[in-house]
Amino acid sequence: MRKEEIEKRIGSVPLFKELNKEELSPIVEIAQTRFYKQKMYVFMQGDPLDRVFFIHSGKVKIYKTDFSGREQIVSVLEAGEMFPHAGFFRKGLYPAHAEIMEEAQLAAIPIDRFEQILISYPELCIKLFKVLGEKIIDLQNRLEEQILHNTHEQIIMLLLRLCKTNGVKADEVYKITTHFTNRELANMIGTSRETVSRTINHLKKKGYLATDESGYFLINRSQLKDQII
């Protein structure tokens, strides 16, 4: 891929949007553009953590597995996002699997060289810390949901979270742009597929949630939010 094209794609990532051409140059020099087909793995849990990835297009599922092979989905990331969020300024292993959900174009940057750039550009380092801080707050909120709320409320909170992370708004309705199965939703909060199915059907009957002709969720976020107040 031509250098100009890599520069354009790197420059579109929110973390780098405010950098000028000169500031982007060292990042472009070390970035490698990679193409992945659906179901391919970017890395697997336990692999040596040596690169950070930025999504130009497509979707990536981040999930963990335990010793029995049980899956817990951490997040589904879309264009403009980076992953993983752990591993800066330390040696380690990838904490989860990264699987391609939709054909994707990614920019891969070696972590050790990216760290040197961060040291050279304190403003970029501060922006990265803000991103990591938001992830920490999100994880804290998820922990509180599990401790303080029952499963029905946790499913509602998950749907509300997906409106923010994987949804687009049209009037009062959010369309979730990723097709999630009930099994995948259950894997996000550690419950059963049957429990999610019952809750989804209940919310549909109440009119808080629907699906379009392609099976994507349509969520009335304001009405749904009222159910946990």
PyMOL CGO cylinders between C-alpha atoms (Angstrom):
from pymol import cmd
from pymol.cgo import CYLINDER

trace = [
    CYLINDER, 0.00, 0.00, 0.00, 1.27, 3.49, -0.85, 0.3, 1, 1, 1, 1, 1, 1,
    CYLINDER, 1.27, 3.49, -0.85, 2.60, 5.65, 1.98, 0.3, 1, 1, 1, 1, 1, 1,
    CYLINDER, 2.60, 5.65, 1.98, 0.00, 8.33, 1.24, 0.3, 1, 1, 1, 1, 1, 1,
    CYLINDER, 0.00, 8.33, 1.24, -2.81, 5.82, 1.69, 0.3, 1, 1, 1, 1, 1, 1,
    CYLINDER, -2.81, 5.82, 1.69, -1.38, 4.57, 4.99, 0.3, 1, 1, 1, 1, 1, 1,
    CYLINDER, -1.38, 4.57, 4.99, -1.05, 8.16, 6.17, 0.3, 1, 1, 1, 1, 1, 1,
    CYLINDER, -1.05, 8.16, 6.17, -4.69, 8.85, 5.27, 0.3, 1, 1, 1, 1, 1, 1,
    CYLINDER, -4.69, 8.85, 5.27, -5.91, 5.80, 7.15, 0.3, 1, 1, 1, 1, 1, 1,
    CYLINDER, -5.91, 5.80, 7.15, -3.76, 6.40, 10.23, 0.3, 1, 1, 1, 1, 1, 1,
    CYLINDER, -3.76, 6.40, 10.23, -4.80, 10.05, 10.24, 0.3, 1, 1, 1, 1, 1, 1,
    CYLINDER, -4.80, 10.05, 10.24, -8.48, 9.06, 10.36, 0.3, 1, 1, 1, 1, 1, 1,
    CYLINDER, -8.48, 9.06, 10.36, -8.04, 7.24, 13.68, 0.3, 1, 1, 1, 1, 1, 1,
    CYLINDER, -8.04, 7.24, 13.68, -9.50, 9.46, 16.46, 0.3, 1, 1, 1, 1, 1, 1,
    CYLINDER, -9.50, 9.46, 16.46, -6.35, 9.10, 18.57, 0.3, 1, 1, 1, 1, 1, 1,
    CYLINDER, -6.35, 9.10, 18.57, -4.25, 10.67, 15.78, 0.3, 1, 1, 1, 1, 1, 1,
    CYLINDER, -4.25, 10.67, 15.78, -6.73, 13.09, 14.20, 0.3, 1, 1, 1, 1, 1, 1,
    CYLINDER, -6.73, 13.09, 14.20, -5.20, 16.23, 15.70, 0.3, 1, 1, 1, 1, 1, 1,
    CYLINDER, -5.20, 16.23, 15.70, -1.65, 15.40, 14.61, 0.3, 1, 1, 1, 1, 1, 1,
    CYLINDER, -1.65, 15.40, 14.61, -0.21, 17.25, 11.63, 0.3, 1, 1, 1, 1, 1, 1,
    CYLINDER, -0.21, 17.25, 11.63, 1.61, 15.56, 8.74, 0.3, 1, 1, 1, 1, 1, 1,
    CYLINDER, 1.61, 15.56, 8.74, 5.01, 15.95, 10.38, 0.3, 1, 1, 1, 1, 1, 1,
    CYLINDER, 5.01, 15.95, 10.38, 3.79, 14.45, 13.65, 0.3, 1, 1, 1, 1, 1, 1,
    CYLINDER, 3.79, 14.45, 13.65, 2.10, 11.57, 11.83, 0.3, 1, 1, 1, 1, 1, 1,
    CYLINDER, 2.10, 11.57, 11.83, 5.23, 10.73, 9.85, 0.3, 1, 1, 1, 1, 1, 1,
    CYLINDER, 5.23, 10.73, 9.85, 7.01, 8.52, 12.46, 0.3, 1, 1, 1, 1, 1, 1,
    CYLINDER, 7.01, 8.52, 12.46, 3.78, 6.58, 13.05, 0.3, 1, 1, 1, 1, 1, 1,
    CYLINDER, 3.78, 6.58, 13.05, 3.22, 6.04, 9.32, 0.3, 1, 1, 1, 1, 1, 1,
    CYLINDER, 3.22, 6.04, 9.32, 6.81, 4.80, 8.98, 0.3, 1, 1, 1, 1, 1, 1,
    CYLINDER, 6.81, 4.80, 8.98, 6.27, 1.91, 11.41, 0.3, 1, 1, 1, 1, 1, 1,
    CYLINDER, 6.27, 1.91, 11.41, 2.63, 1.09, 10.56, 0.3, 1, 1, 1, 1, 1, 1,
    CYLINDER, 2.63, 1.09, 10.56, 1.83, -2.03, 8.57, 0.3, 1, 1, 1, 1, 1, 1,
    CYLINDER, 1.83, -2.03, 8.57, -1.55, -2.37, 6.86, 0.3, 1, 1, 1, 1, 1, 1,
    CYLINDER, -1.55, -2.37, 6.86, -3.10, -5.83, 7.09, 0.3, 1, 1, 1, 1, 1, 1,
    CYLINDER, -3.10, -5.83, 7.09, -6.23, -7.33, 5.56, 0.3, 1, 1, 1, 1, 1, 1,
    CYLINDER, -6.23, -7.33, 5.56, -8.26, -10.01, 7.33, 0.3, 1, 1, 1, 1, 1, 1,
    CYLINDER, -8.26, -10.01, 7.33, -11.20, -12.12, 6.22, 0.3, 1, 1, 1, 1, 1, 1,
    CYLINDER, -11.20, -12.12, 6.22, -14.14, -13.08, 8.42, 0.3, 1, 1, 1, 1, 1, 1,
    CYLINDER, -14.14, -13.08, 8.42, -13.34, -15.69, 11.11, 0.3, 1, 1, 1, 1, 1, 1,
    CYLINDER, -13.34, -15.69, 11.11, -9.58, -15.05, 10.92, 0.3, 1, 1, 1, 1, 1, 1,
    CYLINDER, -9.58, -15.05, 10.92, -7.68, -14.34, 14.15, 0.3, 1, 1, 1, 1, 1, 1,
    CYLINDER, -7.68, -14.34, 14.15, -5.56, -11.23, 14.61, 0.3, 1, 1, 1, 1, 1, 1,
    CYLINDER, -5.56, -11.23, 14.61, -4.03, -12.84, 17.68, 0.3, 1, 1, 1, 1, 1, 1,
    CYLINDER, -4.03, -12.84, 17.68, -4.98, -15.42, 20.27, 0.3, 1, 1, 1, 1, 1, 1,
    CYLINDER, -4.98, -15.42, 20.27, -5.14, -15.27, 24.04, 0.3, 1, 1, 1, 1, 1, 1,
    CYLINDER, -5.14, -15.27, 24.04, -1.69, -15.99, 25.45, 0.3, 1, 1, 1, 1, 1, 1,
    CYLINDER, -1.69, -15.99, 25.45, 0.29, -15.01, 22.33, 0.3, 1, 1, 1, 1, 1, 1,
    CYLINDER, 0.29, -15.01, 22.33, 3.26, -12.68, 22.97, 0.3, 1, 1, 1, 1, 1, 1,
    CYLINDER, 3.26, -12.68, 22.97, 1.97, -9.12, 23.08, 0.3, 1, 1, 1, 1, 1, 1,
    CYLINDER, 1.97, -9.12, 23.08, 4.07, -7.24, 20.53, 0.3, 1, 1, 1, 1, 1, 1,
    CYLINDER, 4.07, -7.24, 20.53, 1.70, -5.08, 18.46, 0.3, 1, 1, 1, 1, 1, 1,
    CYLINDER, 1.70, -5.08, 18.46, -1.19, -2.69, 18.85, 0.3, 1, 1, 1, 1, 1, 1,
    CYLINDER, -1.19, -2.69, 18.85, -3.86, -2.54, 16.14, 0.3, 1, 1, 1, 1, 1, 1,
    CYLINDER, -3.86, -2.54, 16.14, -6.05, 0.24, 14.77, 0.3, 1, 1, 1, 1, 1, 1,
    CYLINDER, -6.05, 0.24, 14.77, -9.23, -0.58, 12.83, 0.3, 1, 1, 1, 1, 1, 1,
    CYLINDER, -9.23, -0.58, 12.83, -9.72, 1.19, 9.51, 0.3, 1, 1, 1, 1, 1, 1,
    CYLINDER, -9.72, 1.19, 9.51, -12.74, -0.87, 8.46, 0.3, 1, 1, 1, 1, 1, 1,
    CYLINDER, -12.74, -0.87, 8.46, -14.57, -3.99, 9.57, 0.3, 1, 1, 1, 1, 1, 1,
    CYLINDER, -14.57, -3.99, 9.57, -15.36, -5.36, 13.02, 0.3, 1, 1, 1, 1, 1, 1,
    CYLINDER, -15.36, -5.36, 13.02, -13.29, -7.29, 15.54, 0.3, 1, 1, 1, 1, 1, 1,
    CYLINDER, -13.29, -7.29, 15.54, -14.62, -9.45, 18.37, 0.3, 1, 1, 1, 1, 1, 1,
    CYLINDER, -14.62, -9.45, 18.37, -12.52, -9.48, 21.54, 0.3, 1, 1, 1, 1, 1, 1,
    CYLINDER, -12.52, -9.48, 21.54, -13.22, -12.42, 23.80, 0.3, 1, 1, 1, 1, 1, 1,
    CYLINDER, -13.22, -12.42, 23.80, -11.65, -14.56, 26.50, 0.3, 1, 1, 1, 1, 1, 1,
    CYLINDER, -11.65, -14.56, 26.50, -11.87, -18.29, 27.09, 0.3, 1, 1, 1, 1, 1, 1,
    CYLINDER, -11.87, -18.29, 27.09, -11.40, -20.27, 30.30, 0.3, 1, 1, 1, 1, 1, 1,
    CYLINDER, -11.40, -20.27, 30.30, -9.77, -23.68, 30.73, 0.3, 1, 1, 1, 1, 1, 1,
    CYLINDER, -9.77, -23.68, 30.73, -12.99, -25.43, 29.66, 0.3, 1, 1, 1, 1, 1, 1,
    CYLINDER, -12.99, -25.43, 29.66, -13.27, -23.40, 26.46, 0.3, 1, 1, 1, 1, 1, 1,
    CYLINDER, -13.27, -23.40, 26.46, -16.20, -21.30, 27.67, 0.3, 1, 1, 1, 1, 1, 1,
    CYLINDER, -16.20, -21.30, 27.67, -16.31, -17.94, 25.88, 0.3, 1, 1, 1, 1, 1, 1,
    CYLINDER, -16.31, -17.94, 25.88, -16.85, -14.48, 27.35, 0.3, 1, 1, 1, 1, 1, 1,
    CYLINDER, -16.85, -14.48, 27.35, -17.18, -11.65, 24.86, 0.3, 1, 1, 1, 1, 1, 1,
    CYLINDER, -17.18, -11.65, 24.86, -15.46, -8.50, 26.09, 0.3, 1, 1, 1, 1, 1, 1,
    CYLINDER, -15.46, -8.50, 26.09, -16.41, -6.19, 23.22, 0.3, 1, 1, 1, 1, 1, 1,
    CYLINDER, -16.41, -6.19, 23.22, -17.02, -5.83, 19.49, 0.3, 1, 1, 1, 1, 1, 1,
    CYLINDER, -17.02, -5.83, 19.49, -14.81, -3.07, 18.09, 0.3, 1, 1, 1, 1, 1, 1,
    CYLINDER, -14.81, -3.07, 18.09, -15.45, -1.02, 14.96, 0.3, 1, 1, 1, 1, 1, 1,
    CYLINDER, -15.45, -1.02, 14.96, -13.65, 1.43, 12.66, 0.3, 1, 1, 1, 1, 1, 1,
    CYLINDER, -13.65, 1.43, 12.66, -11.53, 4.03, 14.49, 0.3, 1, 1, 1, 1, 1, 1,
    CYLINDER, -11.53, 4.03, 14.49, -10.90, 1.92, 17.58, 0.3, 1, 1, 1, 1, 1, 1,
    CYLINDER, -10.90, 1.92, 17.58, -7.65, 0.43, 18.83, 0.3, 1, 1, 1, 1, 1, 1,
    CYLINDER, -7.65, 0.43, 18.83, -6.85, -2.82, 20.58, 0.3, 1, 1, 1, 1, 1, 1,
    CYLINDER, -6.85, -2.82, 20.58, -5.59, -4.25, 22.85, 0.3, 1, 1, 1, 1, 1, 1,
    CYLINDER, -5.59, -4.25, 22.85, -5.75, -1.64, 25.58, 0.3, 1, 1, 1, 1, 1, 1,
    CYLINDER, -5.75, -1.64, 25.58, -3.37, -3.49, 27.88, 0.3, 1, 1, 1, 1, 1, 1,
    CYLINDER, -3.37, -3.49, 27.88, 0.36, -3.97, 27.45, 0.3, 1, 1, 1, 1, 1, 1,
    CYLINDER, 0.36, -3.97, 27.45, 1.89, -0.52, 27.18, 0.3, 1, 1, 1, 1, 1, 1,
    CYLINDER, 1.89, -0.52, 27.18, 5.23, 0.00, 28.93, 0.3, 1, 1, 1, 1, 1, 1,
    CYLINDER, 5.23, 0.00, 28.93, 5.44, -3.60, 30.08, 0.3, 1, 1, 1, 1, 1, 1,
    CYLINDER, 5.44, -3.60, 30.08, 6.08, -7.05, 28.67, 0.3, 1, 1, 1, 1, 1, 1,
    CYLINDER, 6.08, -7.05, 28.67, 3.24, -9.53, 28.58, 0.3, 1, 1, 1, 1, 1, 1,
    CYLINDER, 3.24, -9.53, 28.58, 0.80, -11.67, 26.63, 0.3, 1, 1, 1, 1, 1, 1,
    CYLINDER, 0.80, -11.67, 26.63, -2.37, -10.83, 24.74, 0.3, 1, 1, 1, 1, 1, 1,
    CYLINDER, -2.37, -10.83, 24.74, -5.13, -11.06, 27.37, 0.3, 1, 1, 1, 1, 1, 1,
    CYLINDER, -5.13, -11.06, 27.37, -7.85, -12.23, 24.95, 0.3, 1, 1, 1, 1, 1, 1,
    CYLINDER, -7.85, -12.23, 24.95, -8.59, -13.51, 21.44, 0.3, 1, 1, 1, 1, 1, 1,
    CYLINDER, -8.59, -13.51, 21.44, -9.19, -11.04, 18.59, 0.3, 1, 1, 1, 1, 1, 1,
    CYLINDER, -9.19, -11.04, 18.59, -11.39, -12.56, 15.87, 0.3, 1, 1, 1, 1, 1, 1,
    CYLINDER, -11.39, -12.56, 15.87, -12.58, -10.84, 12.70, 0.3, 1, 1, 1, 1, 1, 1,
    CYLINDER, -12.58, -10.84, 12.70, -16.38, -10.57, 12.56, 0.3, 1, 1, 1, 1, 1, 1,
    CYLINDER, -16.38, -10.57, 12.56, -16.53, -8.66, 9.26, 0.3, 1, 1, 1, 1, 1, 1,
    CYLINDER, -16.53, -8.66, 9.26, -13.73, -8.40, 6.67, 0.3, 1, 1, 1, 1, 1, 1,
    CYLINDER, -13.73, -8.40, 6.67, -11.33, -5.86, 8.10, 0.3, 1, 1, 1, 1, 1, 1,
    CYLINDER, -11.33, -5.86, 8.10, -8.43, -3.59, 7.27, 0.3, 1, 1, 1, 1, 1, 1,
    CYLINDER, -8.43, -3.59, 7.27, -6.15, -2.96, 10.23, 0.3, 1, 1, 1, 1, 1, 1,
    CYLINDER, -6.15, -2.96, 10.23, -3.00, -0.96, 10.87, 0.3, 1, 1, 1, 1, 1, 1,
    CYLINDER, -3.00, -0.96, 10.87, -0.49, -2.84, 13.04, 0.3, 1, 1, 1, 1, 1, 1,
    CYLINDER, -0.49, -2.84, 13.04, 2.20, -0.97, 14.98, 0.3, 1, 1, 1, 1, 1, 1,
    CYLINDER, 2.20, -0.97, 14.98, 4.95, -2.63, 17.05, 0.3, 1, 1, 1, 1, 1, 1,
    CYLINDER, 4.95, -2.63, 17.05, 4.32, -1.71, 20.68, 0.3, 1, 1, 1, 1, 1, 1,
    CYLINDER, 4.32, -1.71, 20.68, 7.96, -1.05, 21.58, 0.3, 1, 1, 1, 1, 1, 1,
    CYLINDER, 7.96, -1.05, 21.58, 8.34, 1.47, 18.74, 0.3, 1, 1, 1, 1, 1, 1,
    CYLINDER, 8.34, 1.47, 18.74, 4.93, 3.00, 19.45, 0.3, 1, 1, 1, 1, 1, 1,
    CYLINDER, 4.93, 3.00, 19.45, 6.00, 3.54, 23.06, 0.3, 1, 1, 1, 1, 1, 1,
    CYLINDER, 6.00, 3.54, 23.06, 8.99, 5.57, 21.87, 0.3, 1, 1, 1, 1, 1, 1,
    CYLINDER, 8.99, 5.57, 21.87, 6.66, 7.80, 19.86, 0.3, 1, 1, 1, 1, 1, 1,
    CYLINDER, 6.66, 7.80, 19.86, 4.41, 8.27, 22.89, 0.3, 1, 1, 1, 1, 1, 1,
    CYLINDER, 4.41, 8.27, 22.89, 7.41, 9.40, 24.92, 0.3, 1, 1, 1, 1, 1, 1,
    CYLINDER, 7.41, 9.40, 24.92, 8.31, 11.89, 22.18, 0.3, 1, 1, 1, 1, 1, 1,
    CYLINDER, 8.31, 11.89, 22.18, 4.77, 13.31, 21.96, 0.3, 1, 1, 1, 1, 1, 1,
    CYLINDER, 4.77, 13.31, 21.96, 3.35, 13.92, 25.48, 0.3, 1, 1, 1, 1, 1, 1,
    CYLINDER, 3.35, 13.92, 25.48, 0.04, 15.20, 24.04, 0.3, 1, 1, 1, 1, 1, 1,
    CYLINDER, 0.04, 15.20, 24.04, -0.50, 11.89, 22.26, 0.3, 1, 1, 1, 1, 1, 1,
    CYLINDER, -0.50, 11.89, 22.26, 0.39, 10.03, 25.43, 0.3, 1, 1, 1, 1, 1, 1,
    CYLINDER, 0.39, 10.03, 25.43, -2.22, 12.02, 27.38, 0.3, 1, 1, 1, 1, 1, 1,
    CYLINDER, -2.22, 12.02, 27.38, -4.88, 11.22, 24.76, 0.3, 1, 1, 1, 1, 1, 1,
    CYLINDER, -4.88, 11.22, 24.76, -4.02, 7.53, 25.01, 0.3, 1, 1, 1, 1, 1, 1,
    CYLINDER, -4.02, 7.53, 25.01, -4.29, 7.65, 28.80, 0.3, 1, 1, 1, 1, 1, 1,
    CYLINDER, -4.29, 7.65, 28.80, -7.75, 9.20, 28.43, 0.3, 1, 1, 1, 1, 1, 1,
    CYLINDER, -7.75, 9.20, 28.43, -8.81, 6.30, 26.18, 0.3, 1, 1, 1, 1, 1, 1,
    CYLINDER, -8.81, 6.30, 26.18, -7.46, 3.81, 28.70, 0.3, 1, 1, 1, 1, 1, 1,
    CYLINDER, -7.46, 3.81, 28.70, -9.19, 5.70, 31.51, 0.3, 1, 1, 1, 1, 1, 1,
    CYLINDER, -9.19, 5.70, 31.51, -12.54, 5.39, 29.72, 0.3, 1, 1, 1, 1, 1, 1,
    CYLINDER, -12.54, 5.39, 29.72, -11.97, 1.64, 29.39, 0.3, 1, 1, 1, 1, 1, 1,
    CYLINDER, -11.97, 1.64, 29.39, -11.27, 1.37, 33.11, 0.3, 1, 1, 1, 1, 1, 1,
    CYLINDER, -11.27, 1.37, 33.11, -14.49, 3.25, 33.94, 0.3, 1, 1, 1, 1, 1, 1,
    CYLINDER, -14.49, 3.25, 33.94, -16.41, 0.94, 31.58, 0.3, 1, 1, 1, 1, 1, 1,
    CYLINDER, -16.41, 0.94, 31.58, -15.01, -2.13, 33.34, 0.3, 1, 1, 1, 1, 1, 1,
    CYLINDER, -15.01, -2.13, 33.34, -15.88, -0.65, 36.74, 0.3, 1, 1, 1, 1, 1, 1,
    CYLINDER, -15.88, -0.65, 36.74, -19.45, -0.02, 35.57, 0.3, 1, 1, 1, 1, 1, 1,
    CYLINDER, -19.45, -0.02, 35.57, -19.75, -3.61, 34.31, 0.3, 1, 1, 1, 1, 1, 1,
    CYLINDER, -19.75, -3.61, 34.31, -18.54, -4.93, 37.68, 0.3, 1, 1, 1, 1, 1, 1,
    CYLINDER, -18.54, -4.93, 37.68, -21.09, -2.78, 39.52, 0.3, 1, 1, 1, 1, 1, 1,
    CYLINDER, -21.09, -2.78, 39.52, -23.85, -4.06, 37.23, 0.3, 1, 1, 1, 1, 1, 1,
    CYLINDER, -23.85, -4.06, 37.23, -23.04, -7.65, 38.16, 0.3, 1, 1, 1, 1, 1, 1,
    CYLINDER, -23.04, -7.65, 38.16, -22.87, -6.88, 41.88, 0.3, 1, 1, 1, 1, 1, 1,
    CYLINDER, -22.87, -6.88, 41.88, -25.85, -4.54, 42.25, 0.3, 1, 1, 1, 1, 1, 1,
    CYLINDER, -25.85, -4.54, 42.25, -28.36, -5.70, 39.61, 0.3, 1, 1, 1, 1, 1, 1,
    CYLINDER, -28.36, -5.70, 39.61, -30.24, -8.87, 38.79, 0.3, 1, 1, 1, 1, 1, 1,
    CYLINDER, -30.24, -8.87, 38.79, -29.86, -10.66, 35.45, 0.3, 1, 1, 1, 1, 1, 1,
    CYLINDER, -29.86, -10.66, 35.45, -32.91, -8.97, 33.88, 0.3, 1, 1, 1, 1, 1, 1,
    CYLINDER, -32.91, -8.97, 33.88, -31.45, -5.55, 34.67, 0.3, 1, 1, 1, 1, 1, 1,
    CYLINDER, -31.45, -5.55, 34.67, -27.99, -6.61, 33.49, 0.3, 1, 1, 1, 1, 1, 1,
    CYLINDER, -27.99, -6.61, 33.49, -29.40, -7.54, 30.08, 0.3, 1, 1, 1, 1, 1, 1,
    CYLINDER, -29.40, -7.54, 30.08, -31.11, -4.17, 29.82, 0.3, 1, 1, 1, 1, 1, 1,
    CYLINDER, -31.11, -4.17, 29.82, -27.86, -2.41, 30.77, 0.3, 1, 1, 1, 1, 1, 1,
    CYLINDER, -27.86, -2.41, 30.77, -25.99, -4.45, 28.17, 0.3, 1, 1, 1, 1, 1, 1,
    CYLINDER, -25.99, -4.45, 28.17, -28.43, -3.34, 25.47, 0.3, 1, 1, 1, 1, 1, 1,
    CYLINDER, -28.43, -3.34, 25.47, -28.04, 0.28, 26.59, 0.3, 1, 1, 1, 1, 1, 1,
    CYLINDER, -28.04, 0.28, 26.59, -24.26, -0.08, 26.42, 0.3, 1, 1, 1, 1, 1, 1,
    CYLINDER, -24.26, -0.08, 26.42, -24.49, -1.51, 22.91, 0.3, 1, 1, 1, 1, 1, 1,
    CYLINDER, -24.49, -1.51, 22.91, -26.49, 1.56, 21.84, 0.3, 1, 1, 1, 1, 1, 1,
    CYLINDER, -26.49, 1.56, 21.84, -23.42, 3.61, 22.71, 0.3, 1, 1, 1, 1, 1, 1,
    CYLINDER, -23.42, 3.61, 22.71, -20.67, 1.31, 21.44, 0.3, 1, 1, 1, 1, 1, 1,
    CYLINDER, -20.67, 1.31, 21.44, -22.28, -0.41, 18.44, 0.3, 1, 1, 1, 1, 1, 1,
    CYLINDER, -22.28, -0.41, 18.44, -25.33, 1.69, 17.59, 0.3, 1, 1, 1, 1, 1, 1,
    CYLINDER, -25.33, 1.69, 17.59, -26.42, 4.55, 15.36, 0.3, 1, 1, 1, 1, 1, 1,
    CYLINDER, -26.42, 4.55, 15.36, -29.24, 6.89, 16.37, 0.3, 1, 1, 1, 1, 1, 1,
    CYLINDER, -29.24, 6.89, 16.37, -32.29, 7.75, 14.29, 0.3, 1, 1, 1, 1, 1, 1,
    CYLINDER, -32.29, 7.75, 14.29, -34.73, 9.92, 16.25, 0.3, 1, 1, 1, 1, 1, 1,
    CYLINDER, -34.73, 9.92, 16.25, -35.35, 8.07, 19.54, 0.3, 1, 1, 1, 1, 1, 1,
    CYLINDER, -35.35, 8.07, 19.54, -34.36, 4.68, 18.18, 0.3, 1, 1, 1, 1, 1, 1,
    CYLINDER, -34.36, 4.68, 18.18, -30.88, 3.19, 18.09, 0.3, 1, 1, 1, 1, 1, 1,
    CYLINDER, -30.88, 3.19, 18.09, -30.01, 0.57, 15.50, 0.3, 1, 1, 1, 1, 1, 1,
    CYLINDER, -30.01, 0.57, 15.50, -27.37, -1.88, 16.68, 0.3, 1, 1, 1, 1, 1, 1,
    CYLINDER, -27.37, -1.88, 16.68, -25.09, -2.22, 13.66, 0.3, 1, 1, 1, 1, 1, 1,
    CYLINDER, -25.09, -2.22, 13.66, -23.66, -5.59, 14.66, 0.3, 1, 1, 1, 1, 1, 1,
    CYLINDER, -23.66, -5.59, 14.66, -25.80, -8.72, 14.49, 0.3, 1, 1, 1, 1, 1, 1,
    CYLINDER, -25.80, -8.72, 14.49, -25.64, -10.29, 17.94, 0.3, 1, 1, 1, 1, 1, 1,
    CYLINDER, -25.64, -10.29, 17.94, -27.13, -13.69, 18.65, 0.3, 1, 1, 1, 1, 1, 1,
    CYLINDER, -27.13, -13.69, 18.65, -28.75, -14.41, 22.01, 0.3, 1, 1, 1, 1, 1, 1,
    CYLINDER, -28.75, -14.41, 22.01, -25.79, -16.71, 22.74, 0.3, 1, 1, 1, 1, 1, 1,
    CYLINDER, -25.79, -16.71, 22.74, -23.32, -13.88, 22.13, 0.3, 1, 1, 1, 1, 1, 1,
    CYLINDER, -23.32, -13.88, 22.13, -25.31, -11.50, 24.35, 0.3, 1, 1, 1, 1, 1, 1,
    CYLINDER, -25.31, -11.50, 24.35, -25.37, -14.14, 27.06, 0.3, 1, 1, 1, 1, 1, 1,
    CYLINDER, -25.37, -14.14, 27.06, -21.60, -14.58, 26.77, 0.3, 1, 1, 1, 1, 1, 1,
    CYLINDER, -21.60, -14.58, 26.77, -21.11, -10.89, 27.42, 0.3, 1, 1, 1, 1, 1, 1,
    CYLINDER, -21.11, -10.89, 27.42, -22.60, -10.99, 30.90, 0.3, 1, 1, 1, 1, 1, 1,
    CYLINDER, -22.60, -10.99, 30.90, -22.18, -14.61, 31.91, 0.3, 1, 1, 1, 1, 1, 1,
    CYLINDER, -22.18, -14.61, 31.91, -25.78, -15.80, 31.74, 0.3, 1, 1, 1, 1, 1, 1,
    CYLINDER, -25.78, -15.80, 31.74, -27.66, -18.37, 29.68, 0.3, 1, 1, 1, 1, 1, 1,
    CYLINDER, -27.66, -18.37, 29.68, -28.99, -18.03, 26.14, 0.3, 1, 1, 1, 1, 1, 1,
    CYLINDER, -28.99, -18.03, 26.14, -32.46, -18.99, 27.39, 0.3, 1, 1, 1, 1, 1, 1,
    CYLINDER, -32.46, -18.99, 27.39, -32.49, -16.15, 29.93, 0.3, 1, 1, 1, 1, 1, 1,
    CYLINDER, -32.49, -16.15, 29.93, -31.49, -13.62, 27.28, 0.3, 1, 1, 1, 1, 1, 1,
    CYLINDER, -31.49, -13.62, 27.28, -34.13, -14.99, 24.89, 0.3, 1, 1, 1, 1, 1, 1,
    CYLINDER, -34.13, -14.99, 24.89, -36.91, -14.64, 27.50, 0.3, 1, 1, 1, 1, 1, 1,
    CYLINDER, -36.91, -14.64, 27.50, -35.83, -11.09, 28.36, 0.3, 1, 1, 1, 1, 1, 1,
    CYLINDER, -35.83, -11.09, 28.36, -35.57, -10.03, 24.70, 0.3, 1, 1, 1, 1, 1, 1,
    CYLINDER, -35.57, -10.03, 24.70, -39.06, -11.40, 23.98, 0.3, 1, 1, 1, 1, 1, 1,
    CYLINDER, -39.06, -11.40, 23.98, -40.43, -9.58, 27.04, 0.3, 1, 1, 1, 1, 1, 1,
    CYLINDER, -40.43, -9.58, 27.04, -38.87, -6.28, 25.92, 0.3, 1, 1, 1, 1, 1, 1,
    CYLINDER, -38.87, -6.28, 25.92, -40.27, -6.76, 22.41, 0.3, 1, 1, 1, 1, 1, 1,
    CYLINDER, -40.27, -6.76, 22.41, -43.78, -7.28, 23.79, 0.3, 1, 1, 1, 1, 1, 1,
    CYLINDER, -43.78, -7.28, 23.79, -43.43, -4.08, 25.81, 0.3, 1, 1, 1, 1, 1, 1,
    CYLINDER, -43.43, -4.08, 25.81, -42.35, -2.19, 22.68, 0.3, 1, 1, 1, 1, 1, 1,
    CYLINDER, -42.35, -2.19, 22.68, -38.92, -1.19, 23.98, 0.3, 1, 1, 1, 1, 1, 1,
    CYLINDER, -38.92, -1.19, 23.98, -37.08, -3.28, 21.42, 0.3, 1, 1, 1, 1, 1, 1,
    CYLINDER, -37.08, -3.28, 21.42, -37.66, -4.60, 17.90, 0.3, 1, 1, 1, 1, 1, 1,
    CYLINDER, -37.66, -4.60, 17.90, -35.68, -6.08, 15.03, 0.3, 1, 1, 1, 1, 1, 1,
    CYLINDER, -35.68, -6.08, 15.03, -35.55, -4.92, 11.43, 0.3, 1, 1, 1, 1, 1, 1,
    CYLINDER, -35.55, -4.92, 11.43, -35.91, -7.11, 8.36, 0.3, 1, 1, 1, 1, 1, 1,
    CYLINDER, -35.91, -7.11, 8.36, -32.21, -8.07, 8.59, 0.3, 1, 1, 1, 1, 1, 1,
    CYLINDER, -32.21, -8.07, 8.59, -32.41, -9.04, 12.25, 0.3, 1, 1, 1, 1, 1, 1,
    CYLINDER, -32.41, -9.04, 12.25, -30.64, -6.01, 13.70, 0.3, 1, 1, 1, 1, 1, 1,
    CYLINDER, -30.64, -6.01, 13.70, -31.91, -4.69, 17.03, 0.3, 1, 1, 1, 1, 1, 1,
    CYLINDER, -31.91, -4.69, 17.03, -33.86, -1.41, 17.09, 0.3, 1, 1, 1, 1, 1, 1,
    CYLINDER, -33.86, -1.41, 17.09, -33.87, -0.02, 20.63, 0.3, 1, 1, 1, 1, 1, 1,
    CYLINDER, -33.87, -0.02, 20.63, -35.86, 2.81, 22.16, 0.3, 1, 1, 1, 1, 1, 1,
    CYLINDER, -35.86, 2.81, 22.16, -33.06, 3.82, 24.51, 0.3, 1, 1, 1, 1, 1, 1,
    CYLINDER, -33.06, 3.82, 24.51, -34.96, 6.37, 26.61, 0.3, 1, 1, 1, 1, 1, 1,
    CYLINDER, -34.96, 6.37, 26.61, -37.85, 3.99, 27.32, 0.3, 1, 1, 1, 1, 1, 1,
    CYLINDER, -37.85, 3.99, 27.32, -35.53, 1.09, 28.00, 0.3, 1, 1, 1, 1, 1, 1,
    CYLINDER, -35.53, 1.09, 28.00, -33.42, 3.18, 30.38, 0.3, 1, 1, 1, 1, 1, 1,
    CYLINDER, -33.42, 3.18, 30.38, -36.51, 3.93, 32.46, 0.3, 1, 1, 1, 1, 1, 1,
    CYLINDER, -36.51, 3.93, 32.46, -36.84, 0.23, 33.26, 0.3, 1, 1, 1, 1, 1, 1,
    CYLINDER, -36.84, 0.23, 33.26, -33.81, 0.27, 35.56, 0.3, 1, 1, 1, 1, 1, 1,
    CYLINDER, -33.81, 0.27, 35.56, -34.50, 3.50, 37.45, 0.3, 1, 1, 1, 1, 1, 1,
]
cmd.load_cgo(trace, "trace")
